[in-house]
Amino acid sequence: MSSTALRVVLLIVSTTAAKDPSTDASQAVLSDVLEKEGDGRWALVDTKIVPDVVTQIQRQIMLWADVAADTINLILTTGGTGFAVSDNTPEAVSALLHKPAPGIVHGMLTASLNVTPFAMMSRPVAGVRNTSVIVTLPGSPKGARENLQAILKTLPHACLQAAGMDSRTLHAGGVKKLEAEAGIRSDAGHSHAHAHDHHHGHGSIHQHSHSHGHGHGHGHGHGSLVRHTAPSSNPLSNDPSLGPSRRNRESPFPMLTVDDALNKIKEHTPSPEIVTTKVGKSIPGYVLAEDVQARENVPAFRASIVDGYAVVVPKDGNMKGVFPVVSVSHASPGEVQPLKEGEIARITTGAPLPPGATSVIMVEDTVLKTMTEDGKEEKEVEILADNVREGENIREVGSDIKAESKILSKGEQISAVGGEIGLLAAVGVAEVKTYRKPVIGVLSTGDEIVQHDRPGDLRLGEVRDTNRITLMSAAQECGYEVVDLGIAADKPGTLEETLRDALRRVDFVITTGGVSMGELDLLKPTIERSLGGTIHFGRVAMKPGKPTTFATVPVKDNAGDRVTKVVFSLPGNPASALVTFHLFVLPSLHQMSGVEPAGLTKVPVALAHDFALDKARPEYHRAVVSVGKDGGLVAASTGGQRSSTVGSLRGANCLLCLPAGKEPLRKGAKVDALLMGGIRSGI
């Protein structure tokens, strides 16, 4: 950073981030743009977070622009520029400006509108207060980055003028010199002062030739293409408006290994949300978000552990003799009479001991001597026991669980087959803090897809929708609430509208189809260009499932808070969709639900026969794991493994992790298996 660096500050306007700064992603993104694309001309000297409150926004800006000891050249705000009720940033900033800067606003809007028509929903403001240039950016990290990139190279000129530099000196040499100093290319009198990482879909025909310095692998078809980034370093999906003749001829997304893809999922999946859950039949599958203490002792009273007779043991321990039966204590609520030495009380298992009783004699150690006159009750019983000690056959108060002791730990998952629910019920815990399980929406895409149960024969080109019902069943089997999002047509507007509606209704969207390289594969461009989402990976080196796509989309919830929602776009082939669900979607769901470790259980298995390997990619082979004759685990293939082969999933309870290779793996070789279901008893 040079000694003459311009001083920039960042104001994050977000009620959510004001409560929890860890939820903000804009600071890191904008700091990265300033550092890597600012040519060493900027120094980020301060960052503040305020809620969506006009007075607090204005107060912080005035502290920087009016009071700061050192001149602040540039004040950037991010957030609160939309149409939500709580979006007040433009109104707060406009009232403070001494000079508006409509050109800067126009530059940002032009850049954004070339990406998506929804940019018109943003309300940016820019101008000068005292000697500080102020610019409002969107709250979306992607939108904020793109807007800043669009104006970044011209901002030093504005800041120097606002700070009082002589305009004649500043403009000496003319526009060409200014452009050269700013690093802006200009052809035929038309300049682009931005280098943001998306393809522009121009809606009008240009009558002049110019070139773009964007990081993508396909051109506009007007002018020569000047590329400043490697093909894989700045990927962006097809622009559907350009038509099939100008789509990518190869994927712009780098090919990730499975491990790298899983790390991306771990990095970008939202943190789990803590909720209060009632202890009942719906709680299995939830993960505790807190330690749980017992509210009371178990047992809450001194109880007998056998059927027999409560006694008061004499000092010598000799209980031999005949004793009158003075009362009966059953395992039911009620008053119990005190017991004296020389008396006994008949007692059942689990019943409270009478006050004064010190031990219980098993019924097997007694003989009935006399009955009442009606013959219905015992009158006298002979005890045959000697050397009896106090406390025999008694459960003391709190001997199982003591009040206020920890009975379950944070991070434990409550199962339907374990004893967690009974344990909670036993100590009187009615509700606990858990991690909320996300609600999942499943969507199929494609004009060729029809309902699986539609009556009648298929027309040429039609395909029954097997993926949606399969994935919904898989997610429900894993314990998640699922919403059926139906089938979306291969039309940009239809798909965008469907996804927007889905993101309002659910936390987590799974789509199938539309992620390959065809002209109608619209999911990636819709996520990036229309929804403002970020695609974290779009290709994985694996078989099946290479075009698997993982993205996050910023969404405002009903309270006006910005939240991140996950979108997994899985391949349309049935085997690929289910394999990638188990391999990638499930770990993300587990992470959002607090389940650790996330993902399928991995076990070593021996191969039951030879397995051919793919020469280029590791394969996740559908197989059946059983217990072999020697007690070890053995895996056999389910048959043909083409990604379109639905039958390869029949009976499968695991995915075999097979490496790439030219030679087959021989029978008996050991590999890892990811268990999707229970292990069979024999092969």
C-alpha positions in Angstrom: 0.0 0.0 0.0 1.5 3.3 -1.0 1.8 6.2 1.4 -0.7 8.2 -0.6 -3.4 5.6 -0.4 -7.0 7.0 -0.2 -8.8 6.3 3.1 -12.0 4.3 2.8 -14.4 3.2 5.5 -17.3 0.6 5.3 -20.7 0.8 6.9 -22.6 -2.4 7.0 -26.4 -1.7 7.4 -28.0 -4.9 8.7 -30.1 -5.5 11.8 -29.1 -9.2 11.7 -25.3 -8.4 11.5 -25.7 -5.8 14.2 -26.8 -8.6 16.5 -24.4 -11.2 15.2 -21.4 -9.8 13.1 -20.5 -13.3 12.0 -23.5 -13.4 9.7 -22.1 -10.6 7.5 -20.3 -11.6 4.3 -20.0 -8.2 2.7 -16.9 -7.0 4.5 -14.7 -9.8 3.3 -15.9 -9.5 -0.3 -15.5 -5.7 -0.5 -12.2 -5.7 1.3 -11.0 -8.3 -1.3 -12.1 -6.1 -4.2 -10.3 -3.0 -2.8 -7.1 -5.0 -2.1 -6.9 -7.0 -5.3 -8.5 -4.7 -7.9 -7.8 -1.3 -6.4 -4.2 -1.0 -7.8 -2.9 -0.3 -4.3 -4.7 3.0 -4.1 -7.0 2.2 -1.1 -6.6 1.7 2.6 -9.7 0.3 4.4 -9.3 2.1 7.8 -12.6 1.3 9.6 -15.7 -0.9 9.5 -18.8 -0.4 11.5 -22.1 -2.3 11.6 -25.5 -0.6 12.4 -29.1 -1.8 12.2 -31.6 -0.6 9.6 -32.3 2.6 11.5 -32.0 6.0 9.8 -30.6 7.9 12.8 -27.9 5.4 13.4 -26.9 5.2 9.7 -26.7 9.0 9.6 -24.8 9.3 12.9 -22.0 7.0 11.8 -21.6 8.7 8.4 -21.5 12.1 10.0 -18.8 10.9 12.5 -16.7 9.9 9.5 -17.5 12.8 7.2 -17.7 15.7 9.7 -15.7 14.8 12.8 -12.9 12.3 11.9 -9.4 13.7 12.6 -8.1 12.4 9.2 -10.0 12.9 6.0 -12.1 10.0 5.0 -12.0 9.9 1.2 -14.6 7.2 0.5 -17.6 6.0 2.6 -19.1 2.8 1.3 -22.4 1.5 2.8 -23.8 -2.0 2.0 -27.3 -3.1 2.7 -30.8 -1.6 3.0 -31.1 -0.4 -0.6 -34.1 -2.5 -1.7 -37.8 -2.2 -1.4 -38.3 -4.0 2.0 -40.0 -2.0 4.8 -36.8 -1.8 6.7 -34.7 -0.7 3.8 -33.8 2.9 4.7 -30.3 3.5 3.6 -31.0 5.6 0.5 -33.2 8.0 2.5 -30.7 8.2 5.3 -27.8 9.0 3.0 -29.6 11.3 0.5 -30.5 13.7 3.4 -26.7 14.1 4.2 -25.4 14.8 0.7 -24.1 18.2 -0.2 -23.6 17.2 -3.8 -25.3 14.3 -5.5 -23.4 12.1 -8.0 -25.9 10.7 -10.5 -23.1 9.5 -12.8 -21.8 7.1 -10.3 -25.4 5.8 -9.7 -25.9 5.4 -13.4 -22.7 3.5 -13.7 -23.7 1.0 -11.1 -27.2 0.6 -12.4 -26.0 0.1 -16.0 -23.6 -2.6 -14.9 -26.2 -4.4 -12.8 -29.0 -4.2 -15.4 -26.7 -5.9 -17.9 -26.7 -8.8 -15.5 -30.4 -9.0 -14.5 -33.5 -6.9 -15.0 -34.1 -7.2 -11.2 -31.3 -4.7 -10.7 -34.0 -2.1 -11.1 -35.2 -3.2 -7.7 -32.0 -1.6 -6.2 -32.1 2.1 -5.1 -28.4 3.3 -5.0 -27.4 6.7 -3.9 -24.0 8.5 -4.3 -22.6 11.9 -3.7 -20.3 14.1 -1.6 -20.5 15.3 2.0 -17.7 17.8 2.9 -14.6 16.1 1.5 -15.9 12.5 1.5 -17.5 10.6 -1.4 -20.4 8.4 -0.2 -21.7 5.4 -2.2 -24.4 3.0 -1.2 -24.0 -0.7 -2.3 -26.5 -3.6 -2.2 -26.6 -5.9 0.8 -25.9 -9.0 -1.4 -22.2 -9.8 -1.3 -22.3 -10.6 -5.0 -24.3 -7.4 -5.9 -22.0 -5.3 -3.7 -18.9 -6.7 -5.3 -20.2 -6.1 -8.8 -21.4 -2.6 -8.1 -18.0 -1.6 -6.5 -16.1 -3.2 -9.4 -18.2 -1.2 -11.9 -17.1 2.2 -10.4 -13.8 1.4 -8.6 -11.4 2.6 -11.2 -13.0 6.0 -11.5 -13.5 6.6 -7.7 -9.9 7.9 -7.0 -10.6 10.7 -9.5 -13.8 11.6 -7.6 -12.2 11.4 -4.2 -9.2 13.6 -5.2 -11.5 16.3 -6.5 -13.8 16.1 -3.4 -10.7 16.4 -1.2 -9.8 19.7 -2.8 -7.3 18.9 -5.5 -7.0 21.5 -8.2 -9.2 20.4 -11.1 -6.9 22.0 -13.8 -3.9 20.1 -12.4 -5.9 16.9 -12.1 -7.2 17.1 -15.7 -4.0 18.0 -17.3 -3.3 15.6 -20.2 -7.0 15.1 -21.0 -9.3 12.1 -20.7 -6.9 9.7 -22.3 -4.3 10.3 -19.6 -7.0 9.9 -16.9 -8.1 6.6 -18.4 -4.6 5.4 -18.6 -3.9 6.3 -15.0 -7.1 4.6 -13.9 -6.3 1.5 -16.0 -9.5 1.8 -18.1 -9.6 0.6 -21.6 -11.4 2.8 -24.2 -12.1 1.8 -27.8 -13.9 3.9 -30.4 -14.7 6.5 -27.7 -16.7 4.0 -25.6 -15.2 3.0 -22.3 -16.0 0.3 -19.7 -14.8 1.3 -16.3 -15.5 -2.1 -14.7 -14.1 -5.6 -14.5 -16.7 -7.5 -12.6 -17.0 -11.2 -12.8 -20.1 -11.7 -14.9 -21.1 -11.8 -18.5 -23.2 -8.9 -19.8 -26.3 -9.8 -21.8 -26.9 -6.6 -23.8 -30.4 -6.2 -25.0 -29.6 -3.7 -27.8 -27.4 -3.8 -30.9 -24.3 -1.6 -30.6 -23.2 0.4 -33.7 -19.7 0.6 -32.6 -17.0 -1.9 -31.7 -15.6 -2.4 -28.2 -14.1 -5.1 -26.1 -14.6 -6.3 -22.5 -12.0 -7.4 -20.0 -14.4 -9.9 -18.3 -13.3 -13.2 -16.9 -15.4 -15.6 -18.9 -14.8 -18.0 -21.8 -17.2 -16.8 -24.4 -17.5 -13.5 -26.3 -20.3 -11.1 -27.2 -19.6 -11.4 -30.9 -18.8 -7.7 -31.3 -15.2 -6.8 -31.3 -12.2 -8.7 -30.3 -12.1 -10.5 -27.0 -9.5 -9.4 -24.5 -9.1 -11.9 -21.6 -7.4 -11.1 -18.3 -8.1 -14.2 -16.3 -7.6 -17.9 -16.8 -10.7 -19.9 -17.9 -11.2 -21.5 -14.6 -10.4 -18.6 -12.3 -13.5 -16.5 -12.8 -16.3 -18.8 -14.1 -19.8 -17.7 -14.9 -22.6 -19.7 -16.5 -24.2 -19.2 -19.9 -26.1 -16.1 -20.7 -29.4 -17.6 -22.0 -30.3 -14.4 -23.9 -27.4 -14.9 -26.3 -28.8 -18.1 -27.7 -27.2 -21.5 -28.4 -24.7 -20.3 -31.0 -22.9 -18.2 -28.4 -23.1 -20.5 -25.4 -20.1 -21.9 -23.7 -18.6 -24.8 -25.7 -17.1 -26.2 -22.5 -18.0 -25.7 -18.9 -16.5 -22.5 -17.3 -16.5 -24.1 -13.9 -13.3 -25.8 -12.7 -13.5 -29.6 -12.1 -13.2 -30.2 -8.3 -12.3 -33.4 -6.5 -15.0 -34.9 -4.3 -13.1 -33.8 -1.2 -12.7 -30.3 -2.4 -16.4 -30.2 -3.2 -17.3 -31.4 0.3 -15.0 -28.8 1.8 -16.9 -26.1 -0.2 -20.2 -27.4 1.1 -18.8 -27.3 4.7 -17.6 -23.8 4.2 -20.7 -22.3 2.7 -23.6 -24.2 4.3 -25.4 -21.9 6.8 -24.9 -22.5 10.5 -27.7 -24.4 12.3 -30.5 -22.3 13.9 -31.4 -23.0 17.6 -35.1 -23.6 18.4 -37.1 -24.9 21.3 -38.6 -28.3 20.7 -41.2 -30.2 22.8 -40.2 -33.6 24.0 -42.6 -36.0 22.2 -42.9 -38.4 19.4 -41.8 -35.8 16.8 -38.4 -35.1 18.4 -36.4 -38.1 17.1 -33.7 -37.0 14.7 -33.1 -33.6 16.3 -29.7 -32.7 17.7 -29.4 -31.0 21.1 -28.2 -27.4 21.1 -27.5 -27.4 24.9 -26.6 -29.7 27.7 -29.7 -31.0 29.5 -29.9 -31.3 33.3 -32.3 -33.5 35.3 -35.1 -31.5 36.8 -35.6 -34.1 39.6 -34.2 -37.3 41.1 -34.9 -40.7 39.7 -36.2 -42.4 41.6 -37.9 -39.6 43.4 -38.5 -41.8 46.5 -37.0 -44.9 48.1 -38.4 -47.8 46.1 -38.4 -51.6 46.3 -36.6 -53.4 43.5 -38.4 -56.7 44.3 -41.8 -58.1 45.3 -41.6 -58.9 49.0 -41.9 -57.3 52.4 -40.6 -54.0 53.8 -39.0 -54.4 57.2 -37.2 -52.5 59.9 -33.9 -54.4 60.3 -32.8 -54.9 64.0 -29.2 -54.2 65.0 -28.2 -57.9 64.9 -29.7 -58.3 61.4 -31.7 -61.4 62.5 -35.0 -61.3 60.8 -36.0 -64.9 61.4 -39.5 -65.2 62.9 -43.2 -64.6 62.3 -44.3 -61.0 61.7 -47.7 -59.3 61.3 -48.4 -57.8 57.9 -49.7 -54.3 58.9 -50.0 -52.6 55.4 -49.6 -53.0 51.7 -47.5 -50.7 49.4 -48.2 -50.9 45.7 -46.5 -49.1 42.8 -49.2 -46.4 42.6 -49.6 -43.0 44.2 -51.0 -42.9 47.7 -50.2 -42.5 51.4 -48.1 -45.2 53.1 -48.2 -45.8 56.8 -45.0 -45.6 58.9 -43.4 -49.0 59.8 -42.1 -50.0 63.2 -39.6 -52.7 64.2 -41.4 -56.0 64.5 -43.9 -55.1 61.7 -43.7 -55.8 58.0 -45.5 -54.4 55.0 -46.2 -56.3 51.8 -44.6 -54.3 48.9 -44.5 -54.6 45.1 -41.6 -53.9 42.7 -41.2 -50.1 42.2 -43.4 -49.2 45.2 -42.3 -46.6 47.7 -41.0 -47.9 51.1 -43.1 -47.0 54.1 -41.5 -44.4 56.3 -39.1 -46.1 58.8 -38.5 -49.2 56.6 -34.8 -50.0 56.1 -34.7 -53.1 53.9 -36.9 -55.4 51.7 -37.1 -59.1 52.1 -37.8 -61.0 48.8 -41.1 -63.0 48.8 -39.0 -66.1 48.0 -37.5 -65.8 51.5 -40.8 -66.0 53.3 -43.6 -68.5 54.2 -47.3 -67.6 54.7 -48.4 -68.5 58.2 -51.9 -67.2 58.6 -54.6 -65.4 56.6 -57.4 -63.0 57.5 -60.8 -64.6 58.4 -62.2 -64.0 54.8 -59.0 -65.7 53.4 -58.3 -62.7 51.1 -55.3 -61.2 52.8 -52.1 -62.2 54.6 -52.2 -61.8 58.3 -48.8 -63.2 59.4 -45.7 -64.2 57.4 -42.6 -66.1 58.5 -39.3 -64.6 57.4 -36.5 -67.1 56.8 -33.7 -64.6 56.4 -30.7 -64.0 58.7 -27.8 -61.5 58.6 -30.0 -58.9 56.8 -28.4 -55.5 56.2 -30.0 -52.2 55.8 -30.6 -51.0 52.2 -31.0 -54.5 50.7 -33.3 -54.6 47.6 -33.9 -50.8 47.8 -33.4 -48.1 45.1 -32.3 -45.0 47.0 -33.5 -41.5 46.0 -31.5 -40.3 43.0 -29.6 -43.6 42.7 -30.4 -43.7 38.9 -30.3 -39.9 38.2 -29.6 -37.1 40.6 -31.4 -33.8 40.2 -29.4 -31.1 38.3 -27.0 -33.7 36.9 -26.2 -33.6 33.2 -28.1 -36.4 31.5 -27.5 -35.5 27.8 -24.8 -33.3 26.1 -25.0 -30.7 23.5 -24.5 -32.3 20.1 -26.2 -35.6 20.9 -28.8 -36.7 18.4 -32.1 -38.0 19.8 -33.0 -41.3 18.2 -36.2 -43.3 18.1 -34.4 -46.5 19.0 -32.2 -45.2 21.8 -33.2 -44.2 25.3 -32.9 -40.5 25.0 -36.6 -39.7 24.8 -37.3 -42.0 27.9 -34.4 -40.3 29.7 -35.8 -36.8 29.1 -39.3 -38.0 30.1 -38.1 -39.7 33.3 -36.7 -36.4 34.7 -39.6 -34.2 33.7 -38.0 -32.3 30.8 -40.8 -31.1 28.6 -38.8 -29.1 26.1 -35.2 -28.7 25.0 -33.1 -26.4 22.8 -32.3 -28.2 19.5 -31.0 -27.3 16.1 -33.8 -26.7 13.7 -34.0 -29.1 10.8 -34.3 -27.3 7.5 -37.4 -27.7 5.3 -36.5 -29.1 1.9 -38.1 -28.3 -1.4 -37.6 -30.7 -4.3 -38.0 -29.5 -7.9 -37.7 -31.3 -11.3 -36.9 -29.3 -14.4 -37.4 -29.9 -18.1 -40.0 -29.6 -20.8 -39.7 -33.4 -21.3 -40.6 -34.3 -17.7 -44.1 -35.5 -16.9 -45.7 -36.7 -13.7 -44.7 -40.2 -12.9 -48.3 -41.3 -12.4 -49.8 -39.6 -15.4 -52.1 -42.1 -17.1 -51.6 -43.1 -20.8 -48.6 -43.8 -22.9 -45.7 -41.4 -23.2 -45.3 -39.3 -26.3 -42.0 -39.2 -28.2 -39.4 -37.4 -26.0 -41.4 -37.5 -22.8 -39.8 -38.9 -19.6 -41.6 -39.8 -16.4 -40.4 -37.9 -13.3 -38.6 -40.5 -11.2 -36.2 -38.1 -9.5 -38.6 -36.0 -7.5 -40.5 -38.8 -5.8 -37.2 -40.6 -5.2 -35.4 -37.6 -3.7 -38.4 -36.6 -1.6 -38.6 -40.2 -0.2 -34.8 -40.2 0.5 -35.0 -36.9 2.4 -38.1 -38.0 4.4 -36.3 -41.2 5.3 -33.5 -39.1 6.7 -36.0 -37.3 8.9 -36.6 -34.0 7.0 -39.8 -32.2 6.1 -40.2 -32.1 2.4 -42.2 -29.7 0.1 -43.1 -30.9 -3.4 -42.2 -28.0 -5.8 -43.4 -29.8 -8.9 -41.9 -29.6 -12.4 -40.6 -26.4 -13.9 -40.4 -25.8 -17.7 -37.1 -25.0 -19.5 -37.9 -21.3 -19.8 -35.8 -18.7 -18.0 -38.7 -16.7 -16.6 -40.7 -19.7 -15.5 -37.7 -21.3 -13.8 -36.8 -18.0 -12.0 -40.3 -17.5 -10.8 -40.5 -21.1 -9.5 -37.2 -20.8 -7.7 -38.1 -17.4 -6.1 -41.3 -18.9 -4.8 -39.4 -21.9 -3.5 -36.9 -19.8 -1.7 -39.7 -18.0 0.1 -41.3 -21.3 1.2 -38.3 -23.6 2.1 -34.8 -23.4 3.6 -33.1 -25.7 1.2 -33.8 -26.4 -2.5 -32.9 -29.5 -4.4 -33.4 -29.5 -8.2 -32.7 -32.1 -10.8 -31.9 -31.6 -14.5 -30.7 -28.4 -16.3 -27.1 -28.4 -15.1 -25.3 -29.8 -18.1 -24.1 -27.9 -21.3 -27.3 -27.8 -23.4 -28.9 -24.5 -24.5 -31.9 -25.3 -22.3 -29.8 -26.1 -19.2 -30.8 -22.9 -17.4 -30.3 -23.6 -13.7 -26.8 -22.2 -13.3 -27.5 -19.0 -15.2 -30.8 -18.5 -13.4 -29.1 -18.9 -10.0 -26.3 -16.5 -10.9 -27.9 -14.0 -13.1 -31.5 -13.8 -12.0 -31.3 -14.7 -8.3 -27.9 -13.1 -7.5 -26.7 -16.4 -6.1 -23.1 -17.7 -5.9 -22.2 -21.0 -7.5 -19.5 -22.6 -5.3 -18.9 -25.4 -7.7 -20.4 -26.6 -10.9 -18.4 -29.7 -11.8 -17.0 -32.6 -9.8 -14.5 -35.2 -10.9 -16.7 -38.3 -10.2 -18.9 -40.9 -11.8 -21.8 -40.5 -11.8 -22.7 -36.9 -11.1 -20.1 -34.7 -12.8 -22.3 -31.6 -13.4 -23.5 -31.5 -9.7 -23.9 -27.8 -8.7 -23.8 -26.3 -5.2 -24.9 -22.7 -4.7 -26.1 -20.3 -2.1 -28.6 -17.5 -2.6 -29.1 -14.4 -0.4 -32.8 -14.0 0.5 -34.6 -11.6 2.8 -36.9 -13.4 5.2 -40.3 -12.1 6.4 -38.7 -10.0 9.1 -36.6 -8.2 6.5 -33.4 -9.9 7.6 -31.0 -11.2 5.0 -30.4 -15.0 5.2 -28.6 -17.5 3.0 -30.4 -20.4 1.5 -28.8 -23.5 -0.2 -29.5 -24.7 -3.7 -28.3 -28.1 -4.9 -28.8 -28.7 -8.6 -28.3 -32.4 -9.3 -28.0 -34.1 -12.6 -31.2 -35.3 -14.3 -30.1 -38.9 -14.7 -31.8 -40.9 -11.9 -28.7 -42.8 -10.6 -26.7 -39.6 -10.6 -29.3 -37.7 -8.7 -29.6 -40.2 -5.9 -25.8 -40.8 -5.6 -25.1 -37.0 -5.4 -28.0 -36.6 -2.9 -26.3 -39.0 -0.5 -22.8 -37.8 -1.3 -23.3 -34.0 -1.2 -26.8 -33.0 -0.2 -26.9 -35.1 3.0 -23.7 -33.7 4.5 -25.1 -30.2 4.0 -28.4 -31.1 5.6 -26.6 -32.7 8.5 -24.5 -29.5 9.0 -27.6 -27.3 9.0 -29.2 -29.7 11.5 -26.2 -29.9 13.8 -25.5 -33.6 13.0 -21.9 -34.7 13.5 -20.1 -36.3 11.8 -22.0 -35.1 8.7 -22.7 -37.5 5.8 -22.9 -41.3 5.4 -21.1 -43.7 7.6 -17.9 -45.1 6.0 -16.8 -48.7 6.5 -14.2 -50.9 4.9 -15.5 -53.8 2.8 -14.0 -56.6 0.7 -15.1 -56.9 -2.9 -17.2 -60.0 -3.7 -16.0 -60.1 -7.3 -13.8 -58.2 -9.8 -14.8 -54.5 -10.4 -13.8 -52.6 -13.5 -12.6 -49.1 -12.9 -13.2 -45.8 -14.9 -9.9 -44.7 -16.4 -10.4 -41.0 -15.6 -12.7 -40.5 -12.7 -13.3 -42.1 -9.3 -16.7 -43.9 -9.2 -19.3 -44.2 -6.6 -20.6 -47.7 -7.4 -24.0 -48.8 -6.3 -23.6 -52.0 -4.4 -25.0 -54.3 -1.7 -23.0 -54.8 1.5 -23.6 -58.0 3.5 -21.9 -59.9 6.3 -19.7 -62.6 4.8 -19.2 -66.2 6.1 -16.1 -65.1 8.0 -18.0 -62.2 9.7 -16.4 -59.5 7.5 -18.3 -57.1 5.3 -18.5 -58.0 1.6 -19.8 -55.9 -1.3 -21.4 -57.0 -4.5 -22.4 -54.7 -7.5 -26.1 -54.1 -8.2 -25.3 -54.4 -12.0 -25.0 -51.9 -14.8 -23.9 -48.5 -13.5 -24.8 -46.1 -16.3 -26.0 -42.8 -14.8 -29.4 -43.2 -16.5 -29.9 -46.8 -15.3 -32.6 -46.7 -12.6 -32.2 -50.4 -11.9 -28.7 -49.9 -10.5 -30.2 -48.5 -7.4 -32.5 -51.4 -6.7 -31.5 -53.1 -3.5 -28.4 -50.9 -3.1 -27.4 -50.1 0.5 -24.1 -48.5 -0.1 -21.8 -46.5 -2.5 -18.5 -48.1 -3.1 -15.6 -45.6 -3.3 -13.7 -46.9 -6.3 -10.6 -45.1 -7.5 -9.8 -44.2 -11.1 -7.6 -46.8 -12.8 -6.8 -48.8 -15.9 -6.8 -52.2 -14.3 -9.8 -53.8 -12.5 -9.9 -54.2 -8.7 -9.8 -58.0 -8.0 -12.1 -60.0 -5.8 -11.2 -59.6 -2.1 -9.7 -56.1 -2.5 -10.5 -53.7 0.3 -12.3 -50.4 -0.5 -14.4 -48.0 1.5 -18.2 -48.2 1.4 -20.6 -45.3 2.3 -23.6 -46.9 3.9 -27.0 -45.7 2.7 -29.0 -48.4 4.5 -28.8 -51.4 6.9 -26.3 -54.1 6.3 -27.6 -57.5 5.0 -27.1 -60.6 7.1 -25.6 -62.7 4.3 -24.4 -62.7 0.7 
